[in-house]
Amino acid sequence: MSLRELQEALARALTDPSLRTEAPALPPPLACVPTARLRAFAGVLEAKRRQRVQDALPVSCRLLRGRFPRLFAIYAAAHPPTEAARRAEVTAFADHAAAALRPEALVAPGIPGPAAAELVRYEAIRHHLRRQSPPIPVSPDFRKDERLLGLRPVLGPAVAAASFEFGVDRWLETLGTDPRATPPQPGPVNLLLARFAHPPLVRTRRVNAATVALLACCDGSMPLRQAIDGLAWELGAGDEEGRTALRVESLGLLRLLCGQGYLDWA
Amino acid sequence: MSELPVLGVGLGYRPELRGHLLAGDRRIDFLEVIADSFLEAGPERATELERLRALVPVVPHGLALSIGSAAGLEDGYLDHLARLVERLAAPWFSEHLGFTRAAGLELGHFVPLPFTWEAVEVVRRNLDHARARLGVPLLLENITAPFVLPGAEMTEAEFLRAIVDGTDTGLLLDLTNLHVNCANLGLDVDSFLASAPLERVAELHIAGVRPGEASPDLRTDLADSHDAPVPDVVWALVEQVLAVAPVRALVLERDERLGELDEIDADLRRARSIWEQARVAA
């Protein structure tokens, strides 16, 4: 057996979830390695993998306590640690955990499953943005509204907009000091998360649904004026007054975002 | 090897220690950073690195080069490493002697190699490749072995010698890993030190240990937990190796219980005391 074959067999065995319960089917040269030692080392590998995700989602980890490692074990069993998987691990785990938690009436006293699911997802988005580079500085010309309308803004890697049912941003902050804090009453919440360059941190801002939708439209495929007009039409604010209101609000927000280095410009 | 600079007593950098690292009368000659934390980092991490460099020399220590991979190294990863080494003007780059990648799987931790001539050839081939890309000498670190792979054609010490002989590759001898392996696998530390190429040891690592977890079918005496004071037996090894090896750097590693600054300071003071005594004796 070549070294390459040996390493591949070992890598598969150490990441095979059946190793927990069964003796691994290893080729002869490796069969003499005690299963207990392989199992213990596989546990170390999974613990290190889980630790990286826990470090990225500390509040979710605190909220879910013993549930977190169990959720991760199920996730890990279904997701071999390929290079691609490792790169998107936090987000992928958050999606997995959210799907598992969402149907549950209560995850803990006073904490509905959907709220816990949203908290994990929110924290994962925040983590993702924190790892991104800040957006490219914008031109000073952005201050001129008319010129701005002609530009093509795109959501840079350091901005994300998402809708939630619970005010998870505020809940997450409360959980930082009170681990028994319960989520606020549900209702439509639209959050814009963006990474500031100065100071370097991610801030969350509550915005209306139209703005979330507007930002989602800003993929660089059309000028901002056209995006706003299209959105206004879809939202039933197709008359000039509605479009103007939407434009004013959007421009106000965009000016804020640009001024603080939120948005990337194509 | 003789061209490598003497760096002194250093600390493995962890961001949690940032505020305390260089405050007060704490004296640290250099910092060793986890290279992987800075490879694809944004401007924040770059700034952090520059701030550290303005204070003390900074040396990169890798986790995922997978120098023992029979499938070879990843050029993209090497390119990132090369940029970091250049940015730091690092005198060397150190990595663990094992593999972390095989069959398209990222294992996330070091898996031991069999002590065979084929593995020696693979590592030497990968070292040549990495050396050409990085432009600085590499130091290889001995790892803790969760198990021994069958088919060994030599001891670990002989394996290390076979890899570094005739190259400019040095060794980063982790004395805690050595102590843990001897305890867990029933190896003899004196035999290791007698046959290992100590003349190639450029750096030492030391860290704390804790009792391992025992189960009915597995006995593990020690784990290199990096969360406690360095044990006396490891300090004794430091003195022993410093007396005979051309060591350029001694690094304290601490990854857990980072709030216990008194423990960390006590270890740093003891490291410096032993280091300075050894320098005087030399």
Interface residues (C-beta under 8 A of the other chain):
Chain A: S2 L3 R4 L6 Q7 E8 L10 A11 R12 L14 T15 P29 L30 C32 V33 P34 A36 R37 L38 R39 A40 F41 V44 L45 K48 R49 R52 P80 P81 T82 E83 R86 R131 Q132 S133 P134 A197 P200
Chain B: G42 P43 E44 G68 S69 A70 A71 F99 R101 A102 A103 G104 L105 E106 L107 G108 H109 V111 L113 P114 T116 E118 A119 V122 P146 F147 V148 L149 P150 G151 E213 S215 D217 L218 T220
